[in-house]
Amino acid sequence: MSKLFGSGTPKSEPTTPPVLVKKSPMVFFPAKGLGSYHCFGATEDKTRKLFRSAVLHYGSLVSLPNADQALASVLPRGFTEDASQQGWTLKDAM
């Protein structure tokens, strides 16, 4: 008579460690006033820049429980895409 079920413990699949995305540096351009901005690289595209005026205007959203969703709805789309690709949450970027 043959065995239908093997004996012993089942082999578990090896677990892979989570991939950690290292934060890339964010560059600050210290022009005086509300025209200064942060970005992840030299660009003329305003949708890829986080202007100081936006930080002052939307900074209160950082304290919300769903801050990243709230910030994604008001910050420039290019900046939010760059931030996620560079390992930053929008809350951290603010």
C-alpha positions as CSV (number, residue, x, y, z in Angstrom):
1,M,0.0,0.0,0.0
2,S,1.4,3.4,-0.9
3,K,1.4,6.5,1.2
4,L,-1.0,9.3,0.1
5,F,0.4,11.9,2.3
6,G,4.1,12.6,3.0
7,S,5.3,12.8,6.5
8,G,7.2,15.7,8.1
9,T,6.7,19.4,8.0
10,P,5.9,21.1,4.7
11,K,8.7,23.2,3.3
12,S,8.1,26.9,3.5
13,E,9.0,29.2,0.7
14,P,12.0,31.4,1.4
15,T,11.1,34.9,2.4
16,T,12.6,37.8,0.6
17,P,13.4,41.0,2.6
18,P,11.3,44.0,1.6
19,V,12.9,46.3,-0.9
20,L,13.8,49.6,0.8
21,V,14.0,52.6,-1.5
22,K,16.7,54.9,-0.4
23,K,15.7,58.6,-0.4
24,S,17.3,60.6,-3.1
25,P,18.3,64.1,-2.1
26,M,15.9,66.9,-2.7
27,V,17.4,70.2,-3.9
28,F,16.5,73.5,-2.4
29,F,16.8,76.6,-4.5
30,P,17.0,79.5,-2.0
31,A,15.7,82.3,-4.0
32,K,14.2,84.8,-1.6
33,G,10.5,84.9,-1.0
34,L,7.7,82.6,-2.1
35,G,9.5,81.8,-5.4
36,S,12.0,79.4,-3.7
37,Y,11.3,75.8,-4.2
38,H,12.4,72.2,-3.7
39,C,12.8,69.6,-6.5
40,F,14.6,66.3,-7.2
41,G,16.7,67.7,-10.0
42,A,17.3,70.7,-12.2
43,T,14.1,71.4,-14.2
44,E,12.2,74.3,-15.7
45,D,8.9,72.3,-15.4
46,K,6.9,74.0,-12.7
47,T,4.9,70.8,-12.1
48,R,8.1,69.1,-10.8
49,K,8.7,71.8,-8.2
50,L,7.4,72.2,-4.7
51,F,7.2,76.0,-4.1
52,R,7.6,77.5,-0.7
53,S,4.2,79.1,-1.2
54,A,2.6,75.7,-1.5
55,V,4.3,74.5,1.7
56,L,3.0,77.5,3.6
57,H,-0.5,77.1,2.0
58,Y,-0.9,73.3,2.4
59,G,1.4,72.6,5.4
60,S,-1.6,72.1,7.7
61,L,-2.6,69.0,5.7
62,V,0.5,67.2,7.0
63,S,-1.3,66.6,10.4
64,L,-4.3,64.8,8.8
65,P,-4.4,61.0,9.1
66,N,-4.6,60.7,5.3
67,A,-2.0,63.4,4.7
68,D,-0.4,61.8,1.6
69,Q,-3.8,61.5,-0.2
70,A,-4.7,65.0,0.7
71,L,-1.4,66.4,-0.4
72,A,-1.5,64.4,-3.7
73,S,-4.7,66.1,-4.5
74,V,-3.3,69.6,-4.2
75,L,0.4,69.4,-5.1
76,P,1.7,69.4,-8.6
77,R,1.4,66.0,-10.2
78,G,5.0,65.9,-11.5
79,F,6.3,66.6,-8.1
80,T,4.2,63.8,-6.5
81,E,5.4,61.4,-9.1
82,D,9.1,62.4,-8.6
83,A,8.7,62.1,-4.8
84,S,7.3,58.6,-4.9
85,Q,10.0,57.5,-7.4
86,Q,12.7,58.9,-5.2
87,G,11.5,57.2,-2.0
88,W,9.8,60.2,-0.4
89,T,6.3,60.4,1.0
90,L,4.6,63.7,0.4
91,K,4.3,64.2,4.1
92,D,8.1,63.9,4.4
93,A,8.6,66.2,1.4
94,M,6.5,68.9,3.0
